[in-house]
Amino acid sequence: MSEAATTADSAHPCLSCGACCASFRVDFAVYEMQAMGGTVPDGLALDVNGSTCRMRGTEQVPIRCAALTGQVGQQVACSIYELRPAPCREFSAGDYACHKARARHGLAPLAEGTSL
């Protein structure tokens, strides 16, 4: 979700969406794990190959990140928002991948000019 999506901003479209967290595999460098000095809680990721980890829940179908709480398309939150890995920090609400994820869950694209 976008950096702008905070619990203080309840009108932010990401807080009623969550489609990205239930659409894409989330792989990241092992150094982002808490055991390696990073921020991602160790119990929420799986080792992929010794240098890459994957968020639990994104390795299976249907995809749903283990850190996602709530119901996609209604009200959601990331339980580790401040600790999330780089791919989640870099995801841009309103971009092509966002629209693709929203479509997978039957959600309309964000309106042009949506403040993120």
C-alpha positions as CSV (number, residue, x, y, z in Angstrom):
1,M,0.0,0.0,0.0
2,S,1.0,3.6,-0.5
3,E,3.1,5.5,2.1
4,A,0.0,7.8,2.3
5,A,-2.1,5.0,3.6
6,T,-2.1,5.4,7.4
7,T,-4.6,4.7,10.0
8,A,-5.0,8.4,10.6
9,D,-6.2,8.8,7.0
10,S,-9.4,6.7,7.0
11,A,-10.5,8.1,3.7
12,H,-7.5,6.8,1.8
13,P,-8.6,4.3,-0.9
14,C,-6.0,1.7,0.2
15,L,-7.8,1.2,3.5
16,S,-10.9,0.0,1.8
17,C,-9.0,-2.0,-0.9
18,G,-6.2,-4.4,0.0
19,A,-6.2,-6.0,-3.5
20,C,-2.5,-5.7,-3.9
21,C,-2.0,-7.7,-0.7
22,A,-4.2,-10.5,-2.1
23,S,-2.9,-10.5,-5.7
24,F,0.9,-10.6,-5.9
25,R,3.8,-12.7,-4.6
26,V,6.0,-10.6,-2.3
27,D,9.7,-11.6,-2.5
28,F,12.4,-9.6,-0.8
29,A,16.0,-9.8,0.3
30,V,16.8,-11.9,3.4
31,Y,18.5,-8.9,5.0
32,E,15.1,-7.3,5.5
33,M,14.2,-10.0,8.1
34,Q,14.5,-9.1,11.8
35,A,16.9,-11.9,12.4
36,M,19.2,-10.3,9.8
37,G,18.8,-6.8,11.3
38,G,15.8,-5.8,9.2
39,T,12.3,-5.0,10.1
40,V,10.1,-7.8,8.7
41,P,9.0,-10.2,11.5
42,D,10.7,-13.6,11.1
43,G,7.4,-15.6,11.5
44,L,5.7,-13.8,8.6
45,A,8.1,-14.9,5.8
46,L,9.5,-18.1,4.3
47,D,13.0,-18.7,3.0
48,V,13.0,-19.1,-0.8
49,N,16.7,-19.7,-1.6
50,G,19.0,-18.4,1.2
51,S,19.1,-14.8,-0.2
52,T,15.4,-14.3,-0.9
53,C,12.4,-14.5,1.4
54,R,8.7,-14.5,0.6
55,M,5.8,-13.1,2.7
56,R,3.7,-16.0,4.0
57,G,0.4,-16.3,2.2
58,T,1.8,-15.0,-1.1
59,E,3.3,-18.3,-1.9
60,Q,0.0,-20.0,-2.4
61,V,-3.2,-19.7,-4.4
62,P,-5.4,-17.9,-3.5
63,I,-2.8,-15.3,-2.6
64,R,-3.4,-13.3,0.7
65,C,-0.5,-11.9,2.6
66,A,-0.4,-13.1,6.2
67,A,0.0,-9.5,7.3
68,L,-3.3,-8.4,5.7
69,T,-6.2,-7.9,8.1
70,G,-9.8,-7.2,7.2
71,Q,-11.8,-7.9,4.1
72,V,-10.5,-7.0,0.6
73,G,-12.7,-4.3,-1.0
74,Q,-14.2,-3.3,2.3
75,Q,-11.8,-2.4,5.1
76,V,-8.2,-3.6,5.4
77,A,-5.0,-2.9,7.1
78,C,-1.4,-4.2,7.1
79,S,-0.5,-5.5,10.5
80,I,3.1,-4.7,9.9
81,Y,2.7,-1.5,7.9
82,E,5.7,0.2,9.5
83,L,7.8,-3.0,9.2
84,R,6.8,-4.1,5.7
85,P,9.4,-5.2,3.1
86,A,10.7,-3.1,0.2
87,P,8.2,-4.4,-2.5
88,C,5.3,-3.2,-0.3
89,R,7.0,0.1,0.3
90,E,7.6,0.6,-3.4
91,F,4.1,-0.3,-4.5
92,S,2.3,2.7,-6.0
93,A,-1.4,3.1,-5.4
94,G,-3.1,4.1,-8.6
95,D,-0.5,2.6,-11.0
96,Y,-1.0,-0.2,-13.5
97,A,-0.3,-3.0,-11.0
98,C,-2.8,-1.4,-8.6
99,H,-5.5,-1.3,-11.3
100,K,-4.7,-4.9,-12.3
101,A,-5.0,-6.1,-8.6
102,R,-8.2,-4.2,-8.1
103,A,-9.7,-5.7,-11.3
104,R,-8.8,-9.3,-10.0
105,H,-11.0,-8.5,-7.0
106,G,-13.8,-6.9,-9.0
107,L,-13.0,-3.4,-7.9
108,A,-13.1,-0.4,-10.2
109,P,-9.8,1.4,-10.9
110,L,-9.1,4.4,-8.7
111,A,-10.6,7.6,-10.2
112,E,-8.2,9.8,-12.1
113,G,-6.9,12.5,-9.8
114,T,-7.4,10.4,-6.6
115,S,-5.2,11.9,-3.9
116,L,-2.7,9.3,-2.8
